[in-house]
Structure formats: C-alpha cells, structure tokens
Amino acid sequence: MRIIVDGGLSVSDGAQALVPRSSASLCVLAASARAPTDRRAALTARSGVEVWPYPETEHVPLPELMRDIARRGWNSVLLEGGGELAGHMLAAGLIDKVEFMIAPKFIGGAGASPLQGLSLARMADAIPLRDLETEFIGPDLKISAYIGPGAPLPESGPL
C-alpha cells in the first residue's frame, strides 16, 4: 500500500506509484478540496487507486490522514518524501521513529533539508533521539532511532 499526500492531485498519470504491482496493491492519494473534481474522478477510476478527499481547501490535514490510516488497520507508515512533509509530520507529533540512510558520497550546495520548515537553528532547539541502532546495508549506513520522550515539537506552517 502506498499513500501519496498531494493536496491538488498533481501526481503524473505516468507515475509508477499509480501502477498496481499486484491485484492486491493499493495506492491512496490524500487530496484537499482544491483538487479538481474531474481529476479526482479520473484517478478513482484507475485500478488499485483510491482518492481520500479532505475538506480543507489548501492542505491535507496530516493528523486526520493518520487517523484514517489507523482506521484501516495500518499501524506503521514509512514516510518517503521531501523535507517539507517530514517537517510537518514531525511538528504535528506524528513521527515516533526515524531512519536515515547515509551513502558514502558527498553532494551539496544550497539544496533541500531533510526537515524543511522547522526552526531548529540552535542546538538548544534540537529534537533528541533515543535507542539508536546502526546497520550497514552494502556500503550505506542505516541509522534508526526513536524521538526522545518529551521532545519539544517545533512550530511549522501548513503543508
């Protein structure tokens, strides 16, 4: 099962996430009220695709989305996406475990951050992690940890 948070349903028709891998696979698109009705209908007509509309006009309400996921009996979500979604999920208190993959390569510049939209400029603002585990997967290092108890959650604007 895949869930795509896409308020305006701008996902490409050719996106691999929309292609069913098996007869039991499902792709859920979480959309806001700004998603065009005809686009919602076209995506819903596809095999293995569900559109979950939310009444908010701009952004998908992440706490409601997580409740809807839990109502379906799914209790674990792997969040893959940009720093903006991760930042909003963290600020809303919706993340309890993080996993980072570190490849032995340098890339840089003024690029994206894994946690965008958060005010974590000082060490005093940092969110503590606990129960760290490390594992090598080929040449890459995987670091797993839980958000520390009582961690101060940063402010974040709407997604």
N, C-alpha and C positions, 0 to 999 in steps of 0.2 A: 504494500500500500504506500502510495506517495501522496503527500499533501503539498500543494503549491499555494502560497499566500500571494495573491495577485488581485488587489482591490479592483482594478479596472479590466481584468481578464485580457491582458495584453500578451499573454503567452502565445508564441508562434504555433500555428496549426501543425507545423512540421516538427515540433519539439518531441524528442524521444520519450520524455516523461508521459506523453499522451498515448504512446503506442503500448497496448497491452502486451505484457511478456507471457502471459498465460490466460486461460479462461477465467481464472480466479483473481487476476491482478486488478487493482483499482487505483485510479488517480483522482484525488479530490482537489478541486480548485476552490479555495476560500475567496469569496468576492464581496466587495462592498456594493452599496446601492448605485454607485456611479458606473458600474459595469453595464454596458448596453444590453438591453433585453434580448435583441436578436443574437448577440454574441453568446449570451448565457444559454439560449435555446440550442444554438448550433453545437456548443460544446457538450451539453447534456445529451444530445442525440448520439454522440460517439459511444462506441462500445467501451466499457471499462472506465468511463469518466462520470463523476458526479460533481455538480456545482453546488456549493453551500453558500447561499446568499445571506448577507448580514445587512441590517437596515441602516447602518452608519453610512453616511454619504461619501466619506473620503477613504477611510482606512478600515481594514479588517480588525475587529476587536479581539486581540490575542487571548485575553482570559476566557472569553466566550468560546473561541475556537478550541482552546484546550479542554474546556468542559464538554464540548460536543465530541471531541476525540475520545474522552474518557467514557462518555455515554455509549459509544460504540464498542467499548470493552478494550480499547487500545490503551495500554498504560505506560508505554515507552515511545518516545519520539526522538529520532535522530534529526537534529536541525542542521541542514546543509544549506548554506546561502551566504549572503553578504553580511558585512558587519552591521548594517543598519537593522536588519531583522534580529540578529543576535543581541545587539544592544537593547532593542525594545523588549525582547523576551527577558533579558536579564533584569532590566529596570522594573519590569512588571512582576518580578519574583517567580517567573515560570521556568527557570532553569535550576536544576539541583545538581547536575553532574556535567562536567565539560571534558572533552577530549580534543587534544591538539596533535596534529601530525606535523613534524618538523623534518623537512628534507635537507640533505646536506648540500644546499645550494644557496647562493646569495642572489637576491633580486631586490631592487629598491627604487627609491625615488619618493615622490610625494603621493604614493598610492594609498589604497584603501587600508583601513584598520580592521582588525577582526571584531572590534567593538566600536562602531561609529555612533555618534550622537550622545555619548556619555561624557560627563565632566569628571574625568579621572586623571587629571593632570599632575597631582601630587601623590607621593607615596601614602600620605595620610588618608587619601581618598580610595586607595586600592581595596579591592574586594579579596578577602583572604580565601585561600583554598585549603582543603584538608584531605587526608588519606590519599596522598599522591601515589600513583603507580606508573612505572615506565616499562616499555616493551619495544624492542626493535622489531620492525616488520621490514625485512630486507634491509636496505640502507637507511630507512626512515625511522625516526624515533616517535613513538606514540606516548603521550603523557595524558593520564586520566586523573581527575580529581573531583572532589565534591565542593560545592560552595560552602564556605565556613558558616557555622551557626551564628545567627545574629549579624550577618554581614550587612553593612549599610547598603541599601539599594539606591543607585544614583537616579537622578531625575532624567527623564527622556521625553522628548516631544512625541507627537502622534506619528504613527507609521502610515 
